[in-house]
Amino acid sequence: MFHTLHEDLQACVRQYSLEERSKEDFWLYLEAHRQAEPEEFAELYPNFERNVFTVDIETIALTCNWPFMNFWSISVRRLIVYQKRKIGKFGTIFTLSGEYISNYFDYYR
C-alpha cells in the first residue's frame, strides 16, 4: 500500500503507462490533423519532420470536479516545441483506472 498521494499518482502513471500513451496520443492527434486538414497542416508544419519536434512532459496532475469531488482524472500535459519554437501544450486526460478520456492542444498562434 502507498502512503502518500504523490506515490499513488506515480504508481498509477507507471501501471497504466500514461507517459508513453500521452506521447503516442500526440502523434496520433498530429497524424489525424494532417489527414483531415492537409493544407493547414502544411502551413503550420512546413517541411514536416517528426524529429524536429520536442514533446516533453510539463506536468502530470490529479484533478477533481470541485466541490462535488465525484469525478477524478489524471492529465498529462506536454510542452510542444517545433523547430526550436514553443508552439503549444498538448494534454491527454485519463481516468484513475487508466482509461482514455480526451485530449486537447492549446496551440500558440
C-alpha positions in Angstrom: 0.0 0.0 0.0 1.2 3.5 -0.8 1.5 6.1 2.0 1.3 9.4 0.1 -0.8 10.9 -2.7 2.3 11.5 -4.9 3.3 7.9 -4.5 -0.2 6.8 -5.5 -0.1 9.1 -8.5 3.3 7.8 -9.6 2.2 4.2 -9.3 -0.9 4.9 -11.4 1.1 6.7 -14.1 3.5 3.7 -14.2 0.9 1.0 -14.0 -1.1 2.4 -16.9 1.9 3.7 -19.0 0.3 7.2 -19.1 3.6 8.9 -20.0 4.1 6.7 -23.1 0.4 6.7 -24.0 0.1 10.5 -23.8 3.1 10.9 -26.2 1.6 8.4 -28.6 -1.7 10.3 -28.4 0.1 13.4 -29.5 1.5 11.7 -32.6 -2.0 10.2 -33.4 -3.5 13.7 -33.0 -0.9 15.2 -35.3 -1.5 12.5 -38.0 -5.3 12.9 -37.8 -4.8 16.7 -38.3 -2.5 16.0 -41.3 -5.1 13.8 -42.9 -8.1 16.0 -42.1 -6.6 19.4 -42.9 -3.6 18.8 -45.2 -3.3 22.5 -46.4 -3.5 23.9 -42.9 -1.1 21.2 -41.6 1.4 22.1 -44.4 1.1 25.8 -43.4 1.7 25.1 -39.7 4.4 22.5 -40.2 6.3 23.3 -43.4 8.8 20.5 -44.3 7.3 18.3 -41.6 9.7 16.0 -39.9 8.9 14.2 -36.7 12.5 14.5 -35.4 12.3 18.4 -35.2 9.5 18.1 -32.5 10.2 18.0 -28.8 7.3 16.5 -26.9 8.3 16.8 -23.2 6.1 16.4 -20.2 5.4 19.6 -18.4 3.0 18.4 -15.8 1.1 15.4 -14.6 -1.8 16.4 -12.4 -4.6 14.7 -10.4 -7.8 16.7 -10.7 -11.3 16.5 -9.5 -14.5 18.4 -10.0 -14.8 20.7 -7.1 -16.7 20.8 -4.7 -18.5 17.6 -5.5 -15.3 15.5 -5.9 -17.2 12.7 -7.6 -15.0 12.6 -10.7 -11.3 12.3 -10.7 -8.8 12.3 -13.6 -5.1 12.4 -14.4 -3.9 14.8 -17.0 -0.6 14.6 -18.7 0.4 17.9 -20.3 3.3 18.2 -22.7 5.1 21.3 -23.9 5.3 21.0 -27.7 8.4 22.5 -29.5 8.6 22.5 -33.3 11.9 23.6 -34.9 13.1 25.0 -31.6 10.0 27.2 -31.2 7.4 26.6 -28.5 4.1 26.1 -30.4 1.7 24.9 -27.6 0.7 22.5 -25.0 -0.9 19.1 -25.6 -2.7 17.3 -22.9 -4.2 13.8 -22.6 -6.7 13.0 -19.8 -7.2 9.6 -18.3 -9.4 8.1 -15.6 -7.8 6.8 -12.4 -8.1 3.3 -13.9 -6.1 4.3 -17.0 -8.9 4.7 -19.5 -8.5 7.4 -22.1 -11.0 10.3 -21.7 -9.9 13.1 -24.1 -7.1 15.3 -25.3 -6.6 18.9 -26.2 -4.0 21.1 -28.0 -3.6 24.7 -26.9 -1.8 25.9 -29.9 0.0 29.3 -29.7 -0.9 31.4 -32.7 
